[in-house]
């Protein structure tokens, strides 16, 4: 079991990768990342920090038990949300506030085999998510490695106000996804907002992110030649259940 310092080192390195301008995933203060510490706490990026330049001081240790009740509680004012974020911290500078997306990170880190979460705003992905026909454009799989790295389908979340409203809707859509596919998603797409990759390891998050950005670029390119030729559902299911592809999935995550 990695120590808290080791997890923070891994999270910082993942954040630097996601925030590196060469990857075109996030600029300025965009995006946020998180990592599970144990059953009680997790690290999440503090508000306002840049992923590409973040240091250990740019993360907050947060109590799950102080965040998760917000999913079932009453609607909160902006001031009440701020107070909740400040009070959920396990330690650290009282002036440093966890990201407003701390709520959705808290939920996602309770899912099976999810220890790291990377939320970014890739230009290629948002070019689709900000389009009128985004849901239709994202309704099929394009190539086998997309299925291997990113799962049988992404989870689509309609636009809503960031913070608790988004976290609540995201939780609803993820649970519906799990009922439909009998597993949790690796990719979450938030309309007019951005992209989330889930993983057991930082490498999982990097691999899922890189492959879905390739998917988005490929999808955009297909419209120059008549539109996407999606794989059949039978072909998708075959790739998703093949033993050799399961082996490749494990290798990708190491």
Steps between C-alpha positions, in 0.01 A plus 500: 500500500659833394558760769323837498817666371532245219137552398551876502810461282303286254212748495735793442673321212162410346389863532817623329437262210137607462595867526795488259416739212633250246202272571237776459287367786474802734623858518518761776297373798298245302450144618554322828634171628457282807629182663368274774718486812300245699140422590462834677692760301612607153713768337343749258638800316448833673303766319698729270814291461632407156541128433821539306683690775331368814707409807415291804356813665244524220303200627261469793443190710123459534271281712252291299256514791488881489426515127277204408198607715456798263363258238191430711464831682305813409601746229789715618566867439834604353611609847396165650694315229809707581460424870462127427816500290700678768370272776558174312880531511700264716791741547691787344477875448152628582522743208539220243165376369443167324373514142126556459500160326609330826149358529516297178856388580382372839230290337718366218774391740247273675451294182666158466862512378506880480796649685578791267279748313611739227262773382617705201362714217668361184440721197427201276247353744332834573471566127247216506347560843420860405330396174124476452519132402751394765301209639434358153864544396616310808244220474734233356852358522747561221790252543608210725755687712234752596302211651809348666610824670175690545240229550187394320355854505550839663260639758332818372392773745287790385615852584413637842650741751846390626526396862229308682242511216753346259618246758143386565413466131830325429433249779155431354638444149784278624258281696276472194805404294588227749147359478518497120850357453549311828823693562609854573633732227862589438402816311251769602408773252342818632310701240642850434752435777763229474632151548570266795724193497480245782771253592653272756841653427629831360600313185137390455390864507771606255422210263124556504548873447746458211289238325176695528665815367612289202141378471372858494750603233416195291129563535538862390704381201231254389263785422726604211419166336131452560487446877597222742477132412431364848590144596204269543390429856593136442855602409524733800381228737745253347798731559376585848480133607801344322756352745795638302351849518457464877872419515576813301283705733704381797828581326381850408423574865838397638 
